[in-house]
Amino acid sequence: MNNFWNERFGAKEYAYGIEPNQYFKQELEKLTPGKILLPAEGEGRNAVFAAKLGWQVTAFDSSFEGKKKAEKLAKKNSVSINYILNNYEEFKTNLEEFDCVALIFAHMQPDKRNEYHKKITAFLKPAGILILEGFSKEQINNNTGGPKNIDILFSSDELQNDFESFSKLNINETETTLDEGQSHQGVTSVIRVLCIK
């Protein structure tokens, strides 16, 4: 899987563009900047946007090509991000360290999904915000981006179960039109989650 992402991110162009995900942008702009964690951050478009808003950014991904592109984008935008080459299994930080965690198209193997979501949310402070956008299982019918394995796509019930400990949990399954580089183009079926720990 790591070779897949290194190959995708090794191209000159940014696979998902350099602009932030629109749902992430919309929700982050409502918050007071603090410390944010971005797992599976790829080429850094969301991390750089958060840093430009004044957030103290920590991001990780297992792709060294993604890290190179992210650091190049940060330098171009005159911001600093802490980008760690790591995966969900091995990533470590202090518990309850972050004011916000954002999972943007951060899909994972189905047998690890609940475990990884629980691990990541443990790094969120009480009253911290979690922002998630991912492809719903309906996306299997579209050819506009995302995993081709329906088990890796999200359902509302799965995410409800993963984040059931949050005090407020809003899950919305919808269709949207993505314009994110070459890899996310057109009408897509997504799930959006906004919750407070």
N, C-alpha and C positions, 0 to 999 in steps of 0.2 A: 504493500500500500504506500509506503514511504517513497518508493521509486516512482509511483504514479504521480504523486504531488510534486516531487522534484522535477519530473519531466514537464508537468503542466506549468509550474512556476518558473522553469528554466528558460522559457521563451522571452523574447524581448518585450512583448506587450504584456500588460497586466491582465491576467485571465478574467478578473471580475471588475476591471477598471480601477480608477484611483479615487472615485467619489465614494462616500460612505453609503451603506445600505440605508434606504429612505426611512424605513420603520425605526431603525436604530437612531438615526439622526433626529427624527421627530420626537422620540421619547427622551433622548439624552439632553436635548436643548431645554427640556422642562426642569432639569435637575441642577442643583448647585454642585459645581465641580468638587471632587474629592479624589479618592483612589479607586481606580477601575481595573478589573481583570478581564482580559479577552482571550479565552481559550481557542485553539484551532484558528488562529488569526490570519494564516495565509500570508498574503503580500502586504498587509498592513493598512489597508484603506480606512478601516474603522478606528484603528489605534491612532493613526495620524490625525484623523478628524477629532477624536476625543482630546488629544494633546493640544490641538489648536484652540479648543474651548477652555483649556486650563486644567484638564484632568491630569493626575499623576498616573501614567499608564504602565501596566504590566501586561505583557502578552506572551503567549507561547504557542509553538507549533512544532511538529516533528520534521518539517521540511527546511533544510538549510538554504534552498533556493528561495523559499518564501521569506525567510529571515533577511537574506541579502536584499531582496526587493523592498521589504518593509523599511529597512534601515536607510536605503537609498531614497525612498519616498519621504521619510522623516527629515532627512538632511535637506532635501529639496524644499521642504516646507518650514525649515528652521525650527523644528521641534525635537524634543528628546523623548524616546520611548524605551522602556526596559523590555527587550524582546529576548526571550529565553528559548533555546532549542531543546524542546522536551515534549513528552506525550502525557496523556491523562494519567497513565499508570504511575509514572515517575515524578510528575510535577509536585513540588512541595513548597509551602509557604506557611505563614502564621494563620491560625484559625481566626475567623472574625476580623480580617484585616481590611477588607474592601467595602466601599460604600455602594458599589455597583458591580455586577457581573453581567457580561453580555455574550450570549451564545448566538452567533449569526451564521446560519447554515452550517452549524457544527454537528454534523451527523456522525454516528458511530455504530459499531456493531451492536445488534439488538441485545445480545446476551450481556453486554457491558453498559448499556444505556443508563439504567437505573443507578447502578453503582457509581458511574462517573458523574451523573447529575448530582447525586447525594454528596460526593466528594467535593465537587466544585462549590456547591452552595454552603458547605461548611466554612469556606473562606470569606463568606459574606457577613458583615456586621449585622446585629439585630437592627431591624428597621431598614436594612439595605434593600436595594432594588435589583431584581433580576429581569433582564430584557432578553427575549429569545424570539428569533424568527427562523423557521425551518420549513422544509417541504412537507406537506401532508401526504398521506398515502394516495390521495387523488392525483398527485403529480405523476404517478406512474403512467397515466394516460396522455401526458403531454411530452413534447420533445423540446423543452425549453430550459433544461438544466436539471441538476440533481442526480442522486443515485438511481440506478436502474433496478435496484433490488428493493421491492416493496417493504421488506422487513426492516430496512434501514430508514425508511421514511417514517414520519411521526403520525400518531393519532392523538386526538384530544384526550382519550381515556388514559393512554400511556403517560402523557405529560401531567395530567391530573394526579396520577399515582406518584410520579417522580417528585412532584413539588407539593404534595399534600400537607406538609408541615408548615407551609407559609401562612401568614395571618390573612393576607389578601391575595387572591389568585384570579387573574382574568385570562381566559384562553379564548381566542377568536380564530376560527377556521374560515378562510376567505380566498377569493381569487384576486390577484393583482397582476399588473404588467411590470415586469422587471426590465431594466436597461442597465445591466451591470457587466461591462466588458463584453467579450465574445461568448462567455460561458453561461450567462444568465440573460436570456433575451426572449421576451414575449410573455404571453399570458401564462401564469403559473398558479398552482394551488399551494397555499402556504398556511402555516399555523403560527399565530403570534401570541406570545405569552408575556404578561407584565405582572409581576408579583412582588409583594413586600414580605420580607422575612419577619 
